[in-house]
């Protein structure tokens, strides 16, 4: 008995397209789980959670991530004696009622007492360092078994 497959290139292209779409759906599921974990861990403005997205680079590659600088610090932490950017602390300390300036103010335009408070906060962060939350890593590890099952579910021929 012999079985012939005609248009093998079309069959291969269909398989690659289906696997790429299944992969994208799996990573979009993972994106939602990461956003949920971030909201549970710590939540100030929601900017980090909103910035996480999924991009399909090719049929074999999908990226889940964000372009916010502080996401790296939040994920992996900050080493001791590395000061955070002072401007980044302006909005946070204004929202917490620690300074009299507005959350949208520039550090340079603040009153000297507010600048001093922000410097003290930055120094405390630098002294004590920031431990990483590893949200992406924890979520991927927790969902690892479910991801392969989801891929098979979405990849129905």
C-alpha positions in Angstrom: 0.0 0.0 0.0 1.3 3.4 -0.9 0.0 6.8 0.1 0.9 9.9 -1.9 0.7 13.4 -0.7 0.1 16.0 -3.3 1.1 19.7 -2.8 3.4 18.8 0.1 4.5 22.4 0.3 1.0 23.6 0.9 0.6 20.9 3.7 3.8 22.0 5.3 2.7 25.7 5.1 -0.7 24.8 6.7 1.0 23.0 9.5 3.4 25.8 10.2 0.5 28.4 10.1 -1.6 26.3 12.5 1.2 25.8 14.9 2.1 29.5 14.8 -1.5 30.4 15.6 -1.7 27.9 18.4 1.6 29.2 19.8 0.3 32.7 19.8 -2.9 31.7 21.6 -0.9 29.9 24.3 1.3 32.9 24.9 -1.7 35.3 25.0 -3.0 33.0 27.8 0.3 33.4 29.5 0.2 37.1 29.1 -3.1 37.3 30.9 -1.7 35.1 33.8 1.3 37.4 34.1 -0.9 40.4 34.3 -3.0 38.8 37.0 0.1 38.0 39.0 1.4 41.5 38.7 -1.9 42.9 40.0 -1.7 40.6 43.0 2.0 41.3 43.8 1.9 45.1 43.8 -0.2 47.6 42.0 0.3 51.4 41.9 -0.8 52.9 38.6 -1.4 49.7 36.5 1.0 51.0 33.9 3.2 47.9 34.0 0.2 45.5 33.7 -1.2 47.5 30.7 2.1 47.6 29.0 2.6 43.8 28.8 1.8 42.4 25.4 2.3 39.5 23.1 4.0 39.8 19.7 4.2 37.1 17.0 7.6 37.3 15.5 7.3 34.3 13.2 5.4 31.0 13.2 8.1 29.6 15.6 8.6 32.6 17.8 6.3 34.6 20.1 7.4 37.2 22.6 5.6 38.2 25.8 7.0 41.3 27.5 7.0 45.0 28.1 9.2 48.0 27.1 9.1 49.7 30.5 12.5 50.2 32.0 11.4 49.5 35.6 10.0 46.1 34.6 13.6 44.7 34.7 14.2 46.1 38.2 10.8 44.7 39.3 11.6 41.3 37.8 15.3 40.9 38.8 15.8 43.5 41.5 18.3 46.3 42.1 21.8 45.8 43.5 22.8 47.6 46.8 24.0 51.1 46.4 22.5 51.6 43.0 20.2 54.7 43.3 16.9 54.6 41.5 16.1 57.5 39.1 14.9 60.4 41.2 12.3 61.4 38.6 10.7 58.0 38.9 10.1 58.6 42.6 8.3 61.9 42.1 5.0 60.5 40.9 5.1 57.6 43.4 5.8 59.9 46.4 3.2 62.4 45.3 0.5 59.7 45.0 1.4 58.4 48.5 1.1 62.0 49.9 4.8 62.2 50.9 5.5 65.4 48.9 3.5 68.5 48.2 4.4 68.5 44.5 2.2 67.0 41.7 2.7 63.5 40.4 3.5 65.0 37.0 6.1 67.5 38.3 9.7 67.3 37.2 12.2 66.6 40.0 14.1 69.8 39.1 11.0 72.0 39.6 10.1 70.7 43.1 10.6 72.6 46.3 13.8 71.8 48.0 12.0 70.1 50.9 10.3 67.7 48.4 13.7 67.1 46.7 15.2 66.2 50.1 12.4 63.7 50.8 12.8 62.1 47.4 16.5 61.9 47.9 16.1 60.2 51.3 13.7 57.6 49.8 16.2 56.9 46.9 19.0 56.5 49.4 16.9 54.1 51.5 16.2 52.1 48.4 19.9 52.1 47.5 21.0 51.0 50.9 18.5 48.2 51.3 18.4 47.1 47.6 15.3 45.8 45.9 14.6 42.1 45.8 13.2 40.9 42.4 9.7 39.6 42.3 10.3 37.2 39.4 6.7 37.4 38.3 7.4 36.3 34.7 9.6 33.4 35.8 7.2 32.3 38.5 4.1 32.4 36.2 5.8 30.5 33.4 7.0 27.8 35.9 3.6 27.5 37.4 1.8 27.3 34.1 4.4 25.1 32.3 2.4 21.9 32.3 -0.8 23.6 31.2 0.9 25.4 28.3 1.7 22.2 26.4 -1.9 21.0 26.8 -3.2 24.3 25.6 -1.0 24.1 22.6 -2.4 20.7 21.7 -5.9 22.0 22.3 -5.4 25.0 20.0 -3.6 23.0 17.4 -6.5 20.9 16.2 -6.0 19.7 12.7 
